[in-house]
Amino acid sequence: MLDTRPLILIVDDEPANLRVLKQILHQDYRLAFAKSGEEAIRLATDNQPQLILLDIMMPDMTGFEACKQLKAKASTRKIPVIFVTALNHETDEAQGFEIGAVDYITKPVSSPVVRARVKTHLSLVDAEELKATRLQIIQRLGRASEFKDNETGMHVVRMSHFAQILALAYGLDHARADMLLHTAPMHDVGKIGIPDHIMLKPGKLTDEEFAIMKTHPQIGVEILGDDDSELITLAKVVALTHHEKWDGSGYPQGLKGEEIPIEGRIVAVADVFDALTSVRPYKEAWSIDKTMAFFQEQSGKHFEPKLVDLLVQELDKILAIKHQYQDE
């Protein structure tokens, strides 16, 4: 039967120390052992453990140097390293954290402390892996929605970066702005559920066809499902609210002003700016002057006035992104 327990690499040049840690951890985890920094780097590269417990005072290569080399390699840099050491001076700890360690355990080790620290850092690894998986799903759904639209893949890249720039300028913290960067591509995921004869129609939609098109925000929410993670929750907010308007004339809920989540307000500006300034099968690209005049005219109507002001303020950054990610 396949052993799926997390793999921990324990590194120490003293066999007695390896035996102590083995006794503490062997019932709950798979263990690998190394007696030198060189051997630790080789085993970490080959076996990809979920966590490394690393002694500092070793001959030939110290734990500090081994940690530096692990963090310098793409294949091992994300593996958390906990130093297990008799050193306990503040400068030693500071040096360890500076080169990438996540924690310290002081010798002689305490069984409860070792178990608790290992469990904590493995749970953080699991959380990061889950977040990365959800992000991959979001990115692939965003890619799928592009196949149903006349827009290019570069559109969602550009408007996502525009949204991040506006979010930071608005005062959102970096973590929230980064999350918006990753979830903004989901704004039109619901178009997957719109029939092709409507999505790909070259001419103007009839009233009946437009009524069907206006269901794509709710379809997007249904596609993203009931996952309550922060990432998916924000993606649903973006999908549902990016067609709402500041004056309440948008859809699907007719939200008004600050009833519209800030992320939806930001994505509305980012999406429309890129759509207007890009070539589409049914139109030429608008000039920047014409586009900015439109935003000024729609300030307080379609768009939040503060965001229109921030669009003007951040225009150089936004145009740099537009130049960087041009359509092929």
ABEGO torsion letter per residue (X at the ends): XBBABBBBBBBBABAAAAAAAAAAAAAABBBBBBABAAAAAAAAAAAGBABBBBBABBBGBBAAAAAAAAAABAAAAABBBBBBBABABAAAAAAAAAAGBABBBBOBBBAAAAAAAAAAAAAAAAAAAAAAAAAAAAAAAAAAAAAABABBAAAAAAAAAAAAAAAAAAGBBAAAAAAAAAAAAAAAAAAAABBAAAAABABBBBAAAAAAAAAAAAAAAAAAEABABAAAAAAAAAAAAAABBAAGABOAAGBBEAABBAAAAAAAAAAAAAAAABBBAABBBBBAAAAAAAAAAABGBABBAAAAAAAAAAAAAAAAAAAABBBX
